[in-house]
Amino acid sequence: MKTIIHKAETRGHADYGWLDTHHTFSFANYHDPERIHFGVLRVLNDDWVKGGSGFDRHPHDNMEIISIPIEGEMEHKDSMGNIIHIRKNDVQVMSAGTGIFHAEYNSHPEKPLSFLQIWVFPEEQNISPRYDQRTFEPEDRKNKWQQIISYDDPSAMKIMQKAWFSLLSLDAGRTETYELKMKGNGVYIFLLSGSADIEGNIIEKRDGIGLWETGSVSLKAIKGCELLLMEVPMESSEVAK
């Protein structure tokens, strides 16, 4: 098993007043040649947006984009005609494909919006853009894996990649094991809250850990914790560029 750890305080950071953002991987003005991606996982941004503010209309192409609100409410508008509100326990997926424009705003004039934005290299280029959004009940991830994205399970959402994402809310002292779905994949775990022992490594709030060349990953909650696990291919034509 190979392991890489990204402590919260080592992430790239920018504060624009309306946006306070942390970058696990190189993004915008933050560049670290050792932290470009983890397999096909290209971006993991931890964004805080001031009330009434947001990202104006901007383009994307040939990227799978996943947004996960942690606190607050986001209004999404795109060139596919979607005008949608996204809240905590919702997950949004977009395949940018041949190209889309979208804008994202904090719906509340005063309360902050906190959300994760994740980019994954797609398996196939220049597909037709697509949008999906679902609500996932928090009780369904209490001390068990809640699959939110799956390559092969229609009960979860799909992205254009052999990837599986799961959420977990684990009580202190409890243990859980994740079995990888596909040989050659790795997992990247991002701790939303609490602390955990993941394969002998102490991981705390907003830390990330990548593990690969293994068939399973075991963890134990030190404090009650919430985490996002992303299983992704470690190799692709995009990663090789």
N, C-alpha and C positions, 0 to 999 in steps of 0.2 A: 504494500500500500504506500502510495506517495501522498504527501500532504503539503498544503500551503496555507498560511494563516495571514489574514489581513485585519489587524487591530483597528478599531473604530477611529482612533486618533491619527492613524497613518493615512487615512483617505484624503483625496483631494477635496478642497473646500473653497467655496466662493459665497460671499454675502453681498447681494445687490440691493439690500433693503427690502424690496418686495419679495425676493427669493433668497432663501438660505439653503444651499445645496451641498451635499457630500457625494463624492464620486469614488466608488470602490475601484473602478477601472478608468483608464485615461479617457478624458472627455473635455471638450471645449478647451479652456486654457490650462487644464491640468494634464500633464503628459509625463508618464513614467514608463520607459521602455520595458520594464519588468512587469508592468501591470496593464497590458493592453486588453487581455481577454482571458477567460478560462474556458478552453474548448470553444464551442460556438456561442458561449455567453459573452456578449460584447460590452454591454452597459448595465450597471446596477447603480442607479442614482436614488438617493434618499433626499427628497425635496420637501421643503417647508415653504408654503406660499401665503403671503399676507392677505388678509380679507379684502375682497374686491379686486385683487390683482390676478395676473396669469400670463400665460404664454400666448402671444398673438399668432395669427395664422402663419404657418410655416410648413415646408415640404418634407416628405420622407419618401424613400423608395428602397425596395429590396431589403427589407428588414421586418422581422417579427417583433411587434411592440406590445408589451404587457404592462398595464397600469393597475396597481393595487392600492386603493386608499386605506390609510391607517386611521386618520382622523379628519373630520370635516366632509365637505361635499364639493365635487368638481363638476363643472359643466363642460361638456365636450361637443364641439361642432366640427364637421369635416366635409370634404368635397364629395363624399358619397351621399350626402343629404341627411346624415345623422345629427340630431340635436338631442343630447341625452345627459342625464345627471347620474353621477357615479358616487356611491357612498361606501362607508366602511362595510365590509363583508361582500362587496361587489368586486368582480375581477373583469377587466376589459382587455380584449385581444384585438389587435389590428395586424393584418398582413398588408404591408405597404406596397409590395409588388411593383407594378409598373409606375406607381407614383400616386401619392395622396397629399392633400393639404389638410391640416387640422389646427384647431386652437383649443386651449385648455384654460379654464378660469376657476378661481375660487368663487363658489356660488354665494357665499355669505359675505356681507360687507365688512364684518368685524372679526369673525372667528377664523383662526388659521386653518389651512388645509395641509395635511401631511400625507404624502403618498410615495410609493416606490414606482419608478419607471425602469423597465428592464428591456433590453434589446437582445435579440438572438438572431444570428445569421440564419437565413432560410436554407432549406434543402434544395430549393429550386428557384431560379431567378425569373423575374419578369412575369409573375403570375398576376391574375386579376386581383385588385385590392378587395379585401373582405373585412367585415367587422363582426364581433361577437361580444356579448356581455352577459354575465350571470351573477346571481346572488348565491353565496355559500353559507349555510347556517353554522354559527360558531360552535354549537353543541356537537356537530359532526366531526370536529377535530379535537375534542377533549380527550386526551390520552390515547389518541389513535390518529393515523395518517388520514388526512382529507385530501384526496387527489383533485386538484383544480384544473390541471392541464394534462392531457394524455394524448399520445400519438395513436392509441388503438382502442380507447375506452370511450364510447359515445356519451357516457354519463358525465364526463368532464369536457372541458373545452379543448380545442385542437389548435396547434400552431403548425406551420409548414416546416417541421423539423422532428426528428426522432427524440423528443424530449418529454419529460414528465415532471410536473411541479406539484408539490404537496405542502400543505400547512399542518402544523402540529402545535397544540397547546398542552404542555406536559406538567403535571403536578410535581412539586419538589420530591425528590427521592425516587421517582419512577423512572423506569428504563424503557427504551424502545429501540427496535432494530429496523433498518430500511434495507430491503433487498433490491438491488439494481435490476432494472427491467431488460437491459441490453448489454451484452458483452462489449467492452471497449468504451463504454460511457463512464463519466465521472459525476460526482455530485458536488454542488456548491451550496453550503448552508449559511444562511444569513439570520442572525439572532435578532428578533424584533424587541424582545424584552427578557429580563431574568438572566440566568447563567446556566451553563451546561458543561458536562464533561463529554467531549466527543472524541472517541478513540484515544483517551488519555490526554487530551488537550482542553484546557479550561477556556471556554468561549463565553464572552459576556455581551451585554446589550450593544447592538450595532457592529459587533465583530462578524467577520466572515471566515469560513474555512472551506477549502477545496480538497477533495479526496478522490483519488483515482487509482487504477490498477488494483481494484478490489471488487468483490461481488456483493458486499454488504457493508453497512456502516451502523455502529452501535453508539448510543448516547444515553446519558443519565442527567436528569434535571437536578442541578444543585439548588437553585431557587426555582420556583415556578417559572416556566419560560414559554415563550411563543417563538416559533421559527418558521422560515420558509426554506424548503429544500428544493433545489433545481437539479434534476438529472439531465445531463446533456452529452451529446457526442463530443469527444475530445479532438476529433479530427474532422475536417471538411475542406472542400476546395477553397472556401472563403478564408478559413483559418490559415491555410497554407500560403496565402498571398503576403 
